[in-house]
Amino acid sequence: MQAWRVHTNGEPRDVMRLEEVPEPEPGPGQLLVRVRAANVNYPDAMLCRGEYQVRPPLPFTPGVELCGEIVGGARAGERVLGQPVLPCGAFGETAVVTEESARPAPDALDDAEAAALHIGYQTGWFGLHRRAGLRKGETLLVHAAAGGVGSAAVQLGKAAGARVIGVVGGAAKAEVARDLGCDVVVDRRSEDVAGAVKEATGGAGADVVYDPVGGDAYAASAKCIAFEGRIVVVGFASGAVPTPGLNHVLVKNYSVLGLHWGLYAQREPSAVDRCHEELTRLAADGAVRPLVSERVPLDGAADAVQRVFDGVTTGRVAVVPG
């Protein structure tokens, strides 16, 4: 079969190679799946660069989530979402997933949309509901609102009845954020984020901030967080890890919450199951639908991973082996 492999760490476009490799063999508690679509995530690039918290042995195939069809066994033919077992990731014609992580793909979504419903939307749901306790009528501020992670948070925030302010970089992404349903869109390239948020909220600030960016985005959030507000730290796509001033947290009376969704998958898989059921219901109701801006063939995966890392894409990019 064909699969992309990384033999040495570096920029995805430079180190990913499309090769003929043996089909992976599932071990105990694992399933072989034919990949129908693989969603491109920021961690895929970090894996290539050797900068992710998980470092599979070289050579490895990147691709951390997929929609696939189970091959063989009692569940043969079932269409599922899953996380591949590295080092055999999703950017190939087949992959291996654990039985417990293989959850039914929502009928309301096509393969590319279904592949994108998993990690990003699970992260958004746990971040907004489990960690931040977002309530109807509150104001939610989402950084990188036109991106893959941010667009999921926007849709989930609207589904929860929140007023959503989306922060983007550039006019094209601002239009995407408006189409997603943001009530207010702030272009960080031409506007002062904290000032715009305060103006939009009558000086009160945002009740919940969803931040997958870090760096300057976090600094702006701390300036416009509301009394008893909650900042959810999801990642550091900017490359800059902020150092919160705890004196500021104290005097403004807000919370800084970390979110690592993978820990729920490890420690509380039943909660992940419940979240998947809720996301499936929201998809069936039309309340959420992953924004898949591009569907690329397997031979376009390396370029897609690079572009997602460079921050020049909107929504999700899916690799469809075909």
Backbone hydrogen bonds in HBPLUS format (Angstrom, degrees):
<---DONOR---> <-ACCEPTOR-->    atom                        ^
c    i                          cat <-CA-CA->   ^        H-A-AA   ^      H-
h    n   atom  resd res      DA  || num        DHA   H-A  angle D-A-AA Bond
n    s   type  num  typ     dist DA aas  dist angle  dist       angle   num
A0021-VAL N   A0001-MET O   2.82 MM  20  5.60 161.5  1.86 162.3 167.9     1
A0093-GLU N   A0002-GLN O   3.04 MM  91  5.97 143.6  2.18 168.2 178.8     2
A0003-ALA N   A0019-GLU O   2.97 MM  16  5.59 153.1  2.04 154.3 162.9     3
A0019-GLU N   A0003-ALA O   2.89 MM  16  5.59 176.6  1.89 150.2 150.2     4
A0004-TRP N   A0091-PHE O   2.92 MM  87  5.85 170.1  1.93 175.8 174.2     5
A0005-ARG N   A0017-ARG O   2.72 MM  12  5.26 153.5  1.79 143.1 150.9     6
A0017-ARG N   A0005-ARG O   2.91 MM  12  5.26 154.8  1.97 141.0 149.3     7
A0006-VAL N   A0060-PHE O   2.73 MM  54  5.36 150.9  1.81 150.5 160.1     8
A0060-PHE N   A0006-VAL O   3.17 MM  54  5.36 143.4  2.31 130.4 138.5     9
A0010-GLY N   A0048-CYS O   2.96 MM  38  5.93 152.5  2.04 124.2 132.5    10
A0014-ASP N   A0011-GLU O   2.84 MM   3  5.34 138.3  2.01 115.7 128.1    11
A0015-VAL N   A0011-GLU O   3.03 MM   4  6.21 147.8  2.14 155.7 165.3    12
A0016-MET N   A0012-PRO O   3.05 MM   4  5.58 153.9  2.12 151.9 151.6    13
A0030-GLN N   A0027-GLY O   3.11 MM   3  5.39 140.4  2.27 141.9 135.8    14
A0099-GLU N   A0029-GLY O   2.89 MM  70  5.60 166.4  1.91 143.7 142.6    15
A0031-LEU N   A0097-VAL O   2.71 MM  66  5.37 158.6  1.75 164.0 171.0    16
A0097-VAL N   A0031-LEU O   2.96 MM  66  5.37 157.2  2.02 151.4 157.4    17
A0071-VAL N   A0032-LEU O   2.80 MM  39  5.54 173.7  1.81 155.8 154.3    18
A0033-VAL N   A0095-ALA O   2.86 MM  62  5.51 169.3  1.87 164.5 165.5    19
A0095-ALA N   A0033-VAL O   2.99 MM  62  5.51 153.0  2.06 152.4 160.2    20
A0034-ARG N   A0069-GLU O   2.79 MM  35  5.13 163.4  1.82 147.7 147.5    21
A0069-GLU N   A0034-ARG O   2.92 MM  35  5.13 155.5  1.98 141.7 147.5    22
A0035-VAL N   A0093-GLU O   3.00 MM  58  5.49 155.3  2.06 129.4 136.4    23
A0036-ARG N   A0067-CYS O   2.88 MM  31  5.67 153.7  1.95 143.7 151.1    24
A0037-ALA N   A0067-CYS O   3.06 MM  30  5.27 144.3  2.19 153.8 152.7    25
A0067-CYS N   A0037-ALA O   2.82 MM  30  5.27 157.4  1.87 160.0 162.2    26
A0038-ALA N   A0319-VAL O   2.79 MM 281  5.04 154.2  1.86 144.2 153.0    27
A0319-VAL N   A0038-ALA O   2.73 MM 281  5.04 172.6  1.73 154.9 154.7    28
A0040-VAL N   A0317-VAL O   2.93 MM 277  5.66 161.0  1.97 172.9 174.2    29
A0044-ASP N   A0041-ASN O   2.97 MM   3  5.46 145.1  2.09 111.0 121.1    30
A0045-ALA N   A0042-TYR O   3.04 MM   3  5.61 129.0  2.31 114.9 125.6    31
A0046-MET N   A0042-TYR O   3.27 MM   4  6.66 157.3  2.32 145.9 152.7    32
A0047-LEU N   A0043-PRO O   2.80 MM   4  5.98 150.0  1.89 147.5 154.5    33
A0048-CYS N   A0044-ASP O   3.14 MM   4  6.44 156.5  2.20 140.8 146.5    34
A0049-ARG N   A0045-ALA O   2.95 MM   4  6.24 151.0  2.04 148.0 156.2    35
A0050-GLY N   A0046-MET O   3.00 MM   4  6.05 111.3  2.49 134.3 150.2    36
A0051-GLU N   A0046-MET O   2.85 MM   5  5.03 157.2  1.90 154.5 153.4    37
A0050-GLY N   A0047-LEU O   3.10 MM   3  5.06 151.4  2.18  99.6 108.5    38
A0061-THR N   A0087-PRO O   2.70 MM  26  5.75 174.5  1.71 161.9 163.2    39
A0089-GLY N   A0061-THR O   2.82 MM  28  4.70 130.5  2.06 118.2 128.7    40
A0091-PHE N   A0062-PRO O   3.11 MM  29  6.07 164.6  2.13 155.2 151.7    41
A0090-ALA N   A0063-GLY O   2.89 MM  27  4.21 158.1  1.94 106.2 113.6    42
A0066-LEU N   A0082-GLY O   3.03 MM  16  5.64 148.6  2.13 159.8 167.2    43
A0082-GLY N   A0066-LEU O   3.14 MM  16  5.64 145.8  2.26 149.2 150.4    44
A0068-GLY N   A0080-VAL O   2.89 MM  12  5.52 158.1  1.94 155.8 162.8    45
A0080-VAL N   A0068-GLY O   2.84 MM  12  5.52 165.7  1.86 163.7 168.0    46
A0070-ILE N   A0078-GLU O   2.97 MM   8  5.44 163.2  2.00 151.4 153.9    47
A0077-GLY N   A0070-ILE O   2.82 MM   7  5.22 174.0  1.82 145.3 143.5    48
A0076-ALA N   A0073-GLY O   3.22 MM   3  5.38 159.2  2.26 116.5 115.5    49
A0078-GLU N   A0075-ARG O   3.04 MM   3  5.72 161.4  2.08 144.4 146.2    50
A0105-ALA N   A0079-ARG O   3.07 MM  26  5.74 171.3  2.08 132.4 130.5    51
A0081-LEU N   A0103-ARG O   2.73 MM  22  5.30 159.2  1.77 158.2 164.9    52
A0103-ARG N   A0081-LEU O   3.04 MM  22  5.30 141.5  2.19 142.7 150.6    53
A0085-VAL N   A0096-VAL O   2.77 MM  11  5.79 152.3  1.85 159.7 162.4    54
A0088-CYS N   A0085-VAL O   3.14 MM   3  5.95 147.0  2.26 131.2 128.4    55
A0092-GLY N   A0090-ALA O   2.86 MM   2  5.57 139.4  2.02 101.4  90.6    56
A0101-SER N   A0098-THR O   3.21 MM   3  5.39 133.6  2.43 100.3 112.2    57
A0102-ALA N   A0099-GLU O   3.30 MM   3  5.36 150.2  2.39 100.9 109.4    58
A0109-LEU N   A0106-PRO O   3.25 MM   3  5.73 166.1  2.27 113.0 117.2    59
A0114-ALA N   A0110-ASP O   2.81 MM   4  5.93 162.3  1.84 159.9 165.8    60
A0115-ALA N   A0111-ASP O   2.93 MM   4  6.12 157.0  1.99 148.6 154.5    61
A0116-ALA N   A0112-ALA O   3.25 MM   4  6.46 141.8  2.41 138.0 147.2    62
A0116-ALA N   A0113-GLU O   3.11 MM   3  5.17 126.0  2.41  95.5 109.4    63
A0117-LEU N   A0114-ALA O   3.07 MM   3  5.12 154.6  2.13 103.2 111.2    64
A0122-GLN N   A0118-HIS O   2.87 MM   4  5.82 155.2  1.93 152.4 160.7    65
A0123-THR N   A0119-ILE O   2.81 MM   4  5.88 161.6  1.85 151.0 156.6    66
A0124-GLY N   A0120-GLY O   2.98 MM   4  6.15 156.1  2.04 138.3 145.2    67
A0125-TRP N   A0121-TYR O   2.85 MM   4  6.00 162.3  1.88 148.7 153.1    68
A0126-PHE N   A0122-GLN O   2.96 MM   4  6.15 173.6  1.97 156.7 158.2    69
A0127-GLY N   A0123-THR O   2.86 MM   4  5.88 156.0  1.91 146.8 154.7    70
A0128-LEU N   A0124-GLY O   2.90 MM   4  5.95 168.2  1.91 152.3 155.0    71
A0129-HIS N   A0125-TRP O   2.90 MM   4  5.74 160.2  1.94 146.5 153.1    72
A0130-ARG N   A0126-PHE O   3.00 MM   4  4.73 117.4  2.41 107.5 124.7    73
A0131-ARG N   A0126-PHE O   2.88 MM   5  6.24 150.1  1.96 165.2 174.8    74
A0132-ALA N   A0127-GLY O   3.02 MM   5  6.14 146.6  2.14 141.4 151.4    75
A0134-LEU N   A0128-LEU O   2.82 MM   6  5.52 175.7  1.82 162.3 163.4    76
A0138-GLU N   A0135-ARG O   3.07 MM   3  5.71 162.7  2.10 139.1 140.5    77
A0137-GLY N   A0161-GLY O   2.88 MM  24  5.89 163.8  1.91 126.9 131.3    78
A0163-ARG N   A0138-GLU O   2.82 MM  25  6.13 164.5  1.84 157.8 163.0    79
A0207-ASP N   A0139-THR O   2.97 MM  68  5.28 129.1  2.23 129.7 144.5    80
A0208-VAL N   A0139-THR O   3.14 MM  69  6.49 160.1  2.18 159.1 161.2    81
A0140-LEU N   A0163-ARG O   2.75 MM  23  6.01 163.8  1.78 160.7 166.3    82
A0165-ILE N   A0140-LEU O   2.78 MM  25  6.12 165.4  1.80 163.3 167.4    83
A0141-LEU N   A0208-VAL O   2.80 MM  67  6.20 164.5  1.82 160.1 165.2    84
A0210-TYR N   A0141-LEU O   2.77 MM  69  6.16 162.5  1.80 168.6 174.0    85
A0142-VAL N   A0165-ILE O   2.85 MM  23  6.22 164.8  1.87 167.3 171.9    86
A0167-VAL N   A0142-VAL O   2.86 MM  25  6.12 164.0  1.88 164.6 163.0    87
A0143-HIS N   A0210-TYR O   3.14 MM  67  6.36 173.4  2.14 170.4 170.3    88
A0147-GLY N   A0144-ALA O   3.04 MM   3  5.49 162.5  2.07 116.3 121.9    89
A0145-ALA N   A0167-VAL O   3.00 MM  22  5.68 160.5  2.04 149.5 153.8    90
A0315-GLY N   A0146-ALA O   2.65 MM 169  5.84 173.3  1.66 153.6 156.0    91
A0151-SER N   A0147-GLY O   2.85 MM   4  5.61 157.3  1.90 139.9 146.7    92
A0153-ALA N   A0149-VAL O   3.28 MM   4  6.64 156.1  2.34 145.7 151.8    93
A0154-VAL N   A0150-GLY O   2.92 MM   4  6.24 152.6  2.00 153.4 161.5    94
A0155-GLN N   A0151-SER O   3.15 MM   4  6.36 168.1  2.17 147.8 149.6    95
A0156-LEU N   A0152-ALA O   2.96 MM   4  6.17 162.4  1.99 151.4 156.8    96
A0157-GLY N   A0153-ALA O   2.81 MM   4  5.84 152.1  1.88 144.1 152.0    97
A0158-LYS N   A0154-VAL O   2.98 MM   4  6.25 162.1  2.01 153.6 157.6    98
A0159-ALA N   A0155-GLN O   2.94 MM   4  6.13 155.5  2.00 144.9 152.3    99
A0160-ALA N   A0156-LEU O   3.05 MM   4  6.22 132.7  2.28 136.1 147.6   100
A0160-ALA N   A0157-GLY O   3.12 MM   3  5.10 131.2  2.37  94.2 107.4   101
A0162-ALA N   A0157-GLY O   3.03 MM   5  5.41 164.9  2.06 154.1 149.8   102
A0161-GLY N   A0158-LYS O   3.01 MM   3  5.11 158.5  2.06 105.1 111.8   103
A0183-ASP N   A0164-VAL O   2.85 MM  19  5.43 137.0  2.03 141.9 155.5   104
A0184-VAL N   A0164-VAL O   3.28 MM  20  6.66 152.4  2.36 149.8 152.0   105
A0166-GLY N   A0184-VAL O   2.85 MM  18  6.30 160.2  1.89 162.9 163.3   106
A0186-VAL N   A0166-GLY O   2.81 MM  20  6.15 163.3  1.84 162.2 166.6   107
A0168-VAL N   A0186-VAL O   2.95 MM  18  6.29 160.2  1.99 161.9 166.2   108
A0188-ARG N   A0168-VAL O   2.87 MM  20  6.07 156.7  1.93 174.1 173.9   109
A0174-ALA N   A0170-GLY O   3.03 MM   4  6.25 142.0  2.17 141.9 153.6   110
A0175-GLU N   A0171-ALA O   3.09 MM   4  6.40 149.7  2.18 147.9 153.8   111
A0176-VAL N   A0172-ALA O   3.25 MM   4  6.62 152.2  2.33 141.2 148.5   112
A0177-ALA N   A0173-LYS O   2.96 MM   4  6.23 158.6  2.01 148.9 154.1   113
A0178-ARG N   A0174-ALA O   3.03 MM   4  6.31 152.6  2.11 146.6 153.6   114
A0179-ASP N   A0175-GLU O   3.03 MM   4  6.28 160.2  2.07 147.9 153.1   115
A0180-LEU N   A0176-VAL O   2.98 MM   4  6.26 138.3  2.15 143.4 155.2   116
A0182-CYS N   A0177-ALA O   3.20 MM   5  5.84 163.9  2.22 155.8 151.2   117
A0181-GLY N   A0178-ARG O   2.99 MM   3  5.26 145.9  2.11 104.0 114.4   118
A0190-SER N   A0187-ASP O   3.10 MM   3  5.72 150.6  2.19 116.3 123.6   119
A0191-GLU N   A0187-ASP O   2.85 MM   4  5.70 132.9  2.08 157.3 172.0   120
A0196-ALA N   A0192-ASP O   2.91 MM   4  6.04 159.3  1.96 156.5 162.7   121
A0197-VAL N   A0193-VAL O   2.94 MM   4  6.16 158.7  1.99 156.0 161.5   122
A0198-LYS N   A0194-ALA O   3.01 MM   4  6.21 163.1  2.04 150.7 155.2   123
A0199-GLU N   A0195-GLY O   2.96 MM   4  6.13 155.5  2.02 144.3 151.5   124
A0200-ALA N   A0196-ALA O   2.93 MM   4  6.11 155.3  1.99 144.2 150.9   125
A0201-THR N   A0197-VAL O   3.03 MM   4  6.17 129.8  2.29 141.2 153.8   126
A0201-THR N   A0198-LYS O   3.28 MM   3  5.16 136.8  2.48  92.5 104.1   127
A0203-GLY N   A0198-LYS O   2.64 MM   5  4.38 156.5  1.70 149.8 147.2   128
A0202-GLY N   A0199-GLU O   3.43 MM   3  5.30 169.3  2.44 103.7 104.8   129
A0204-ALA N   A0201-THR O   3.17 MM   3  5.41 166.6  2.19 112.4 113.7   130
A0206-ALA N   A0224-CYS O   2.92 MM  18  6.38 150.4  2.00 161.9 163.3   131
A0226-ALA N   A0206-ALA O   2.87 MM  20  5.16 162.9  1.90 141.4 135.8   132
A0230-ARG N   A0207-ASP O   2.81 MM  23  6.28 149.7  1.90 147.5 156.4   133
A0209-VAL N   A0230-ARG O   2.85 MM  21  6.29 156.7  1.90 154.0 157.3   134
A0232-VAL N   A0209-VAL O   2.75 MM  23  5.91 177.6  1.75 164.6 164.6   135
A0211-ASP N   A0232-VAL O   2.99 MM  21  6.02 170.2  2.00 170.5 171.6   136
A0234-VAL N   A0211-ASP O   2.86 MM  23  5.63 170.7  1.87 142.1 142.6   137
A0237-ALA N   A0212-PRO O   3.07 MM  25  6.27 169.3  2.08 133.4 136.9   138
A0238-SER N   A0213-VAL O   3.00 MM  25  5.22 167.0  2.02 136.0 137.3   139
A0217-ALA N   A0214-GLY O   3.04 MM   3  5.38 131.7  2.28 147.9 138.8   140
A0215-GLY N   A0240-ALA O   3.03 MM  25  4.68 123.4  2.36 137.6 138.9   141
A0219-ALA N   A0215-GLY O   3.26 MM   4  6.62 161.3  2.30 148.2 153.4   142
A0220-ALA N   A0216-ASP O   2.95 MM   4  6.19 155.7  2.01 149.1 154.7   143
A0221-SER N   A0217-ALA O   3.01 MM   4  6.23 152.3  2.09 143.7 151.6   144
A0222-ALA N   A0218-TYR O   3.02 MM   4  6.34 156.7  2.07 157.7 162.2   145
A0223-LYS N   A0220-ALA O   3.09 MM   3  5.21 134.7  2.31  98.2 110.9   146
A0224-CYS N   A0221-SER O   3.07 MM   3  5.31 144.7  2.20 103.8 114.0   147
A0229-GLY N   A0226-ALA O   2.86 MM   3  4.79 137.0  2.05 135.3 125.6   148
A0228-GLU N   A0253-ASN O   2.87 MM  25  5.46 138.8  2.04 143.6 154.3   149
A0255-SER N   A0229-GLY O   2.91 MM  26  6.30 162.6  1.95 152.3 157.3   150
A0231-ILE N   A0255-SER O   2.85 MM  24  6.18 168.9  1.87 156.5 159.0   151
A0257-LEU N   A0231-ILE O   2.73 MM  26  5.94 172.2  1.74 162.9 165.6   152
A0233-VAL N   A0257-LEU O   2.73 MM  24  5.98 166.1  1.75 165.9 171.0   153
A0259-LEU N   A0233-VAL O   3.15 MM  26  6.12 134.0  2.37 172.0 160.3   154
A0239-GLY N   A0236-PHE O   2.86 MM   3  5.46 156.9  1.92 117.6 125.2   155
A0248-HIS N   A0245-GLY O   2.91 MM   3  5.34 128.9  2.18 108.3 121.3   156
A0249-VAL N   A0245-GLY O   3.13 MM   4  6.56 152.4  2.21 147.1 155.5   157
A0250-LEU N   A0246-LEU O   2.98 MM   4  6.13 151.3  2.06 141.2 148.4   158
A0251-VAL N   A0247-ASN O   2.99 MM   4  6.24 171.6  2.00 150.4 151.6   159
A0252-LYS N   A0248-HIS O   3.02 MM   4  5.98 151.0  2.11 146.7 153.4   160
A0253-ASN N   A0249-VAL O   3.00 MM   4  5.73 117.1  2.41 129.0 141.9   161
A0254-TYR N   A0249-VAL O   3.31 MM   5  5.51 156.9  2.37 142.2 149.0   162
A0253-ASN N   A0250-LEU O   3.25 MM   3  5.14 144.4  2.39  95.7 106.0   163
A0263-LEU N   A0260-HIS O   3.08 MM   3  5.88 152.5  2.16 121.8 128.1   164
A0264-TYR N   A0261-TRP O   2.90 MM   3  5.49 134.4  2.11 115.6 127.2   165
A0265-ALA N   A0261-TRP O   3.35 MM   4  6.82 154.7  2.42 148.5 155.6   166
A0266-GLN N   A0262-GLY O   3.07 MM   4  6.35 141.7  2.22 140.5 150.6   167
A0267-ARG N   A0263-LEU O   2.74 MM   4  5.81 166.3  1.76 151.4 155.7   168
A0268-GLU N   A0264-TYR O   2.74 MM   4  4.89 152.1  1.81 131.5 139.7   169
A0271-ALA N   A0268-GLU O   2.95 MM   3  5.57 136.2  2.14 117.3 127.8   170
A0272-VAL N   A0269-PRO O   3.10 MM   3  4.96 119.3  2.48  91.6 106.8   171
A0273-ASP N   A0269-PRO O   2.93 MM   4  6.26 149.8  2.02 147.4 156.0   172
A0274-ARG N   A0270-SER O   3.02 MM   4  6.31 157.0  2.07 144.5 149.8   173
A0275-CYS N   A0271-ALA O   2.95 MM   4  6.15 154.5  2.01 142.5 149.8   174
A0276-HIS N   A0272-VAL O   2.88 MM   4  6.11 156.3  1.94 147.3 153.7   175
A0277-GLU N   A0273-ASP O   3.01 MM   4  6.32 154.0  2.08 148.6 155.4   176
A0278-GLU N   A0274-ARG O   3.02 MM   4  6.32 153.8  2.09 146.3 153.1   177
A0279-LEU N   A0275-CYS O   2.86 MM   4  6.15 161.1  1.89 156.1 161.2   178
A0280-THR N   A0276-HIS O   2.88 MM   4  6.02 154.9  1.95 147.0 154.1   179
A0281-ARG N   A0277-GLU O   3.02 MM   4  6.25 151.6  2.11 141.5 148.9   180
A0282-LEU N   A0278-GLU O   2.92 MM   4  6.22 160.3  1.96 150.9 156.2   181
A0283-ALA N   A0279-LEU O   2.88 MM   4  6.09 152.2  1.96 146.1 153.7   182
A0284-ALA N   A0280-THR O   2.95 MM   4  6.16 155.1  2.01 144.3 151.2   183
A0285-ASP N   A0281-ARG O   2.92 MM   4  6.17 146.9  2.03 147.6 156.9   184
A0287-ALA N   A0282-LEU O   2.85 MM   5  5.10 135.9  2.05 159.9 159.2   185
A0286-GLY N   A0283-ALA O   3.09 MM   3  5.02 149.3  2.19  97.6 107.1   186
A0316-ARG N   A0291-LEU O   2.66 MM  25  5.93 155.0  1.72 158.3 166.2   187
A0293-SER N   A0316-ARG O   2.83 MM  23  5.68 130.9  2.07 141.4 155.6   188
A0318-ALA N   A0294-GLU O   2.93 MM  24  6.23 170.0  1.94 153.6 155.0   189
A0296-VAL N   A0318-ALA O   2.84 MM  22  6.26 161.8  1.87 165.9 170.5   190
A0320-VAL N   A0296-VAL O   2.78 MM  24  5.94 167.3  1.79 162.9 167.4   191
A0300-GLY N   A0297-PRO O   2.89 MM   3  5.46 161.5  1.92 119.9 126.0   192
A0301-ALA N   A0298-LEU O   3.19 MM   3  5.57 165.2  2.21 122.0 121.5   193
A0304-ALA N   A0300-GLY O   3.10 MM   4  6.25 153.8  2.17 148.0 156.1   194
A0305-VAL N   A0301-ALA O   2.88 MM   4  6.14 161.5  1.91 160.8 164.2   195
A0306-GLN N   A0302-ALA O   3.10 MM   4  6.31 160.2  2.14 147.7 153.1   196
A0307-ARG N   A0303-ASP O   2.98 MM   4  6.20 159.1  2.02 149.2 154.6   197
A0308-VAL N   A0304-ALA O   2.99 MM   4  6.21 157.3  2.04 151.9 157.7   198
A0309-PHE N   A0305-VAL O   3.07 MM   4  6.25 160.3  2.11 146.5 151.9   199
A0310-ASP N   A0306-GLN O   2.89 MM   4  6.13 147.6  2.00 145.4 155.2   200
A0312-VAL N   A0307-ARG O   3.28 MM   5  5.77 163.1  2.31 160.1 160.3   201
A0311-GLY N   A0308-VAL O   3.16 MM   3  5.21 151.5  2.25  99.5 108.2   202
